[in-house]
């Protein structure tokens, strides 16, 4: 069942907050994305940016597990949320 965008944005915001609180991973995200502190503040209001945050965290299973455990979410929550945000529609390669 597809997730509604509002609920997906909430997961994205929780992921952004978790990422900001992660002193080891935040610099990796900022370096990889080129995001500044101002971008993080502004991005909290941008569903596409929240999708990018989820994309980043989903690059590593350990990061997904750490985020989901910290937030009390099911491991599939980031992927479900990502699909409901701009640019997250599932690709069909057939």
Secondary structure as a PSIPRED ss2 file (coil, helix, strand):
# PSIPRED VFORMAT (PSIPRED V4.0)

   1 X C   1.000  0.000  0.000
   2 X C   1.000  0.000  0.000
   3 X C   1.000  0.000  0.000
   4 X C   1.000  0.000  0.000
   5 X H   0.000  1.000  0.000
   6 X H   0.000  1.000  0.000
   7 X H   0.000  1.000  0.000
   8 X H   0.000  1.000  0.000
   9 X H   0.000  1.000  0.000
  10 X H   0.000  1.000  0.000
  11 X H   0.000  1.000  0.000
  12 X H   0.000  1.000  0.000
  13 X H   0.000  1.000  0.000
  14 X H   0.000  1.000  0.000
  15 X H   0.000  1.000  0.000
  16 X H   0.000  1.000  0.000
  17 X H   0.000  1.000  0.000
  18 X H   0.000  1.000  0.000
  19 X H   0.000  1.000  0.000
  20 X H   0.000  1.000  0.000
  21 X C   1.000  0.000  0.000
  22 X C   1.000  0.000  0.000
  23 X C   1.000  0.000  0.000
  24 X C   1.000  0.000  0.000
  25 X C   1.000  0.000  0.000
  26 X H   0.000  1.000  0.000
  27 X H   0.000  1.000  0.000
  28 X H   0.000  1.000  0.000
  29 X H   0.000  1.000  0.000
  30 X H   0.000  1.000  0.000
  31 X H   0.000  1.000  0.000
  32 X H   0.000  1.000  0.000
  33 X H   0.000  1.000  0.000
  34 X C   1.000  0.000  0.000
  35 X C   1.000  0.000  0.000
  36 X C   1.000  0.000  0.000
  37 X H   0.000  1.000  0.000
  38 X H   0.000  1.000  0.000
  39 X H   0.000  1.000  0.000
  40 X H   0.000  1.000  0.000
  41 X H   0.000  1.000  0.000
  42 X H   0.000  1.000  0.000
  43 X H   0.000  1.000  0.000
  44 X C   1.000  0.000  0.000
  45 X C   1.000  0.000  0.000
  46 X C   1.000  0.000  0.000
  47 X H   0.000  1.000  0.000
  48 X H   0.000  1.000  0.000
  49 X H   0.000  1.000  0.000
  50 X H   0.000  1.000  0.000
  51 X H   0.000  1.000  0.000
  52 X H   0.000  1.000  0.000
  53 X H   0.000  1.000  0.000
  54 X H   0.000  1.000  0.000
  55 X H   0.000  1.000  0.000
  56 X H   0.000  1.000  0.000
  57 X H   0.000  1.000  0.000
  58 X C   1.000  0.000  0.000
  59 X C   1.000  0.000  0.000
  60 X C   1.000  0.000  0.000
  61 X H   0.000  1.000  0.000
  62 X H   0.000  1.000  0.000
  63 X H   0.000  1.000  0.000
  64 X H   0.000  1.000  0.000
  65 X H   0.000  1.000  0.000
  66 X H   0.000  1.000  0.000
  67 X H   0.000  1.000  0.000
  68 X H   0.000  1.000  0.000
  69 X H   0.000  1.000  0.000
  70 X H   0.000  1.000  0.000
  71 X H   0.000  1.000  0.000
  72 X C   1.000  0.000  0.000
  73 X C   1.000  0.000  0.000
  74 X C   1.000  0.000  0.000
  75 X C   1.000  0.000  0.000
  76 X C   1.000  0.000  0.000
  77 X H   0.000  1.000  0.000
  78 X H   0.000  1.000  0.000
  79 X H   0.000  1.000  0.000
  80 X H   0.000  1.000  0.000
  81 X H   0.000  1.000  0.000
  82 X H   0.000  1.000  0.000
  83 X H   0.000  1.000  0.000
  84 X H   0.000  1.000  0.000
  85 X C   1.000  0.000  0.000
  86 X C   1.000  0.000  0.000
  87 X C   1.000  0.000  0.000
  88 X C   1.000  0.000  0.000
  89 X C   1.000  0.000  0.000
  90 X C   1.000  0.000  0.000
  91 X C   1.000  0.000  0.000
  92 X C   1.000  0.000  0.000
  93 X C   1.000  0.000  0.000
  94 X C   1.000  0.000  0.000
